[in-house]
């Protein structure tokens, strides 16, 4: 699984980082993905972060 954060949409609320810190981190005032692919053990929290993102900035492939 791969995930991306649309920097144009991200408002930097940090919800994804608190929900799934193994995948997301804040860089300046935007969330970014830590690696190229989502670790298998973090797929559920990545999906949860996508569903809970208030501006729908997280894309899962």
N, CA, C and O atoms as a DFTB+ gen file, in Angstrom:
244 C
 N C O
     1  1       0.844      -1.178       0.000
     2  2       0.000       0.000       0.000
     3  2       0.889       1.240       0.000
     4  3       1.920       1.286       0.671
     5  1       0.472       2.232      -0.758
     6  2       1.161       3.514      -0.768
     7  2       0.176       4.604      -0.348
     8  3      -1.023       4.502      -0.608
     9  1       0.680       5.621       0.287
    10  2      -0.139       6.754       0.694
    11  2       0.568       8.038       0.302
    12  3       1.796       8.096       0.237
    13  1      -0.223       9.059       0.043
    14  2       0.306      10.386      -0.276
    15  2      -0.515      11.422       0.472
    16  3      -1.671      11.189       0.826
    17  1       0.100      12.561       0.704
    18  2      -0.612      13.696       1.275
    19  2      -0.589      14.807       0.231
    20  3       0.479      15.200      -0.239
    21  1      -1.750      15.306      -0.124
    22  2      -1.846      16.427      -1.054
    23  2      -1.513      17.703      -0.285
    24  3      -2.316      18.190       0.511
    25  1      -0.330      18.230      -0.530
    26  2       0.147      19.412       0.204
    27  2      -0.721      20.641      -0.045
    28  3      -0.785      21.537       0.797
    29  1      -1.384      20.689      -1.186
    30  2      -2.276      21.821      -1.495
    31  2      -3.503      21.814      -0.578
    32  3      -4.020      22.869      -0.210
    33  1      -3.959      20.616      -0.215
    34  2      -5.155      20.492       0.627
    35  2      -4.845      20.468       2.111
    36  3      -5.652      20.928       2.918
    37  1      -3.684      19.935       2.485
    38  2      -3.342      19.755       3.897
    39  2      -3.335      21.091       4.633
    40  3      -2.739      22.069       4.183
    41  1      -4.019      21.103       5.786
    42  2      -4.061      22.309       6.614
    43  2      -3.186      22.171       7.857
    44  3      -3.122      23.081       8.684
    45  1      -2.514      21.031       7.982
    46  2      -1.575      20.841       9.081
    47  2      -2.212      20.637      10.440
    48  3      -1.642      21.037      11.455
    49  1      -3.384      20.023      10.475
    50  2      -4.056      19.824      11.767
    51  2      -3.345      18.792      12.636
    52  3      -3.457      18.830      13.861
    53  1      -2.604      17.860      12.003
    54  2      -1.843      16.875      12.761
    55  2      -2.623      15.653      13.199
    56  3      -2.078      14.804      13.905
    57  1      -3.871      15.536      12.806
    58  2      -4.676      14.384      13.201
    59  2      -4.068      13.085      12.693
    60  3      -4.048      12.090      13.418
    61  1      -3.574      13.079      11.460
    62  2      -2.981      11.857      10.903
    63  2      -1.729      11.442      11.667
    64  3      -1.471      10.252      11.847
    65  1      -0.958      12.419      12.112
    66  2       0.264      12.117      12.868
    67  2      -0.082      11.491      14.213
    68  3       0.580      10.551      14.651
    69  1      -1.111      12.006      14.865
    70  2      -1.497      11.435      16.154
    71  2      -2.181      10.079      15.989
    72  3      -2.092       9.235      16.881
    73  1      -2.862       9.857      14.865
    74  2      -3.537       8.588      14.609
    75  2      -2.565       7.511      14.148
    76  3      -2.701       6.347      14.525
    77  1      -1.589       7.893      13.338
    78  2      -0.694       6.909      12.727
    79  2       0.738       7.458      12.627
    80  3       1.210       7.767      11.533
    81  1       1.414       7.577      13.752
    82  2       2.752       8.187      13.765
    83  2       3.830       7.380      13.042
    84  3       4.894       7.916      12.730
    85  1       3.569       6.094      12.769
    86  2       4.540       5.295      12.024
    87  2       4.579       5.671      10.546
    88  3       5.550       5.365       9.854
    89  1       3.534       6.330      10.060
    90  2       3.423       6.647       8.639
    91  2       3.539       8.146       8.371
    92  3       4.172       8.560       7.400
    93  1       2.926       8.954       9.233
    94  2       2.859      10.399       8.989
    95  2       3.735      11.168       9.961
    96  3       3.928      10.759      11.106
    97  1       4.264      12.297       9.482
    98  2       4.974      13.235      10.350
    99  2       4.742      14.638       9.815
   100  3       4.388      14.828       8.651
   101  1       4.947      15.614      10.687
   102  2       4.787      17.006      10.277
   103  2       6.129      17.541       9.796
   104  3       7.169      17.295      10.407
   105  1       6.084      18.270       8.704
   106  2       7.271      18.954       8.194
   107  2       6.832      20.381       7.933
   108  3       6.027      20.658       7.044
   109  1       7.388      21.278       8.734
   110  2       6.932      22.663       8.776
   111  2       5.464      22.654       9.175
   112  3       5.153      22.258      10.299
   113  1       4.555      23.067       8.317
   114  2       3.142      23.101       8.721
   115  2       2.269      22.139       7.919
   116  3       1.054      22.319       7.841
   117  1       2.888      21.116       7.322
   118  2       2.156      20.134       6.519
   119  2       2.529      18.716       6.933
   120  3       3.636      18.472       7.413
   121  1       1.612      17.797       6.747
   122  2       1.894      16.384       6.996
   123  2       2.586      15.796       5.778
   124  3       2.301      16.173       4.641
   125  1       3.498      14.869       6.030
   126  2       4.159      14.141       4.956
   127  2       4.184      12.657       5.319
   128  3       3.961      12.280       6.470
   129  1       4.456      11.832       4.320
   130  2       4.595      10.393       4.520
   131  2       6.063      10.106       4.820
   132  3       6.950      10.653       4.166
   133  1       6.318       9.257       5.801
   134  2       7.695       8.952       6.218
   135  2       8.462       8.100       5.218
   136  3       9.665       8.302       5.055
   137  1       7.820       7.161       4.547
   138  2       8.528       6.249       3.661
   139  2       7.833       6.100       2.324
   140  3       6.831       6.762       2.051
   141  1       8.378       5.222       1.493
   142  2       7.797       4.989       0.174
   143  2       6.518       4.168       0.234
   144  3       5.583       4.404      -0.530
   145  1       6.482       3.204       1.147
   146  2       5.297       2.364       1.282
   147  2       4.865       2.309       2.744
   148  3       5.656       2.535       3.660
   149  1       3.599       2.005       2.926
   150  2       3.034       1.894       4.274
   151  2       3.368       0.507       4.821
   152  3       3.081      -0.494       4.165
   153  1       3.966       0.431       6.005
   154  2       4.221      -0.890       6.602
   155  2       2.909      -1.648       6.820
   156  3       1.883      -1.047       7.141
   157  1       2.948      -2.948       6.646
   158  2       1.732      -3.766       6.764
   159  2       1.014      -3.551       8.092
   160  3      -0.215      -3.512       8.134
   161  1       1.778      -3.410       9.182
   162  2       1.152      -3.242      10.496
   163  2       0.510      -1.860      10.674
   164  3      -0.197      -1.633      11.656
   165  1       0.747      -0.943       9.741
   166  2       0.186       0.404       9.855
   167  2      -0.914       0.685       8.832
   168  3      -1.375       1.821       8.716
   169  1      -1.338      -0.339       8.091
   170  2      -2.357      -0.113       7.069
   171  2      -3.690       0.341       7.658
   172  3      -4.338       1.229       7.104
   173  1      -4.105      -0.257       8.769
   174  2      -5.388       0.117       9.369
   175  2      -5.401       1.565       9.838
   176  3      -6.362       2.292       9.588
   177  1      -4.333       1.989      10.522
   178  2      -4.330       3.373      11.015
   179  2      -4.155       4.370       9.859
   180  3      -4.588       5.517       9.967
   181  1      -3.528       3.946       8.763
   182  2      -3.423       4.809       7.585
   183  2      -4.798       5.032       6.976
   184  3      -5.150       6.153       6.609
   185  1      -5.576       3.955       6.869
   186  2      -6.943       4.073       6.353
   187  2      -7.799       4.935       7.274
   188  3      -8.616       5.731       6.810
   189  1      -7.609       4.773       8.575
   190  2      -8.352       5.587       9.537
   191  2      -7.984       7.063       9.372
   192  3      -8.855       7.931       9.418
   193  1      -6.704       7.341       9.183
   194  2      -6.260       8.721       8.986
   195  2      -6.884       9.322       7.736
   196  3      -7.306      10.478       7.739
   197  1      -6.943       8.530       6.663
   198  2      -7.574       9.001       5.422
   199  2      -9.038       9.335       5.676
   200  3      -9.521      10.391       5.265
   201  1      -9.744       8.431       6.355
   202  2     -11.171       8.630       6.616
   203  2     -11.436       9.826       7.521
   204  3     -12.460      10.493       7.376
   205  1     -10.529      10.106       8.451
   206  2     -10.746      11.175       9.422
   207  2     -10.164      12.525       9.009
   208  3     -10.430      13.535       9.661
   209  1      -9.378      12.558       7.944
   210  2      -8.769      13.825       7.522
   211  2      -9.867      14.840       7.199
   212  3     -10.716      14.575       6.348
   213  1      -9.863      15.994       7.864
   214  2     -10.954      16.955       7.683
   215  2     -10.988      17.597       6.299
   216  3     -12.022      18.130       5.898
   217  1      -9.883      17.557       5.565
   218  2      -9.856      18.178       4.229
   219  2      -9.606      17.145       3.123
   220  3      -9.379      17.509       1.969
   221  1      -9.648      15.854       3.480
   222  2      -9.476      14.757       2.529
   223  2      -8.178      14.880       1.733
   224  3      -8.163      14.698       0.515
   225  1      -7.088      15.191       2.442
   226  2      -5.785      15.388       1.796
   227  2      -4.978      14.104       1.644
   228  3      -3.939      14.107       0.983
   229  1      -5.438      13.002       2.246
   230  2      -4.692      11.751       2.200
   231  2      -5.237      10.858       1.085
   232  3      -6.439      10.612       0.987
   233  1      -4.313      10.383       0.250
   234  2      -4.660       9.529      -0.879
   235  2      -3.984       8.177      -0.660
   236  3      -2.786       8.118      -0.383
   237  1      -4.741       7.102      -0.783
   238  2      -4.201       5.753      -0.649
   239  2      -4.273       5.065      -2.007
   240  3      -5.300       5.081      -2.685
   241  1      -3.139       4.458      -2.380
   242  2      -3.084       3.733      -3.659
   243  2      -2.973       2.246      -3.415
   244  3      -2.914       1.467      -4.367
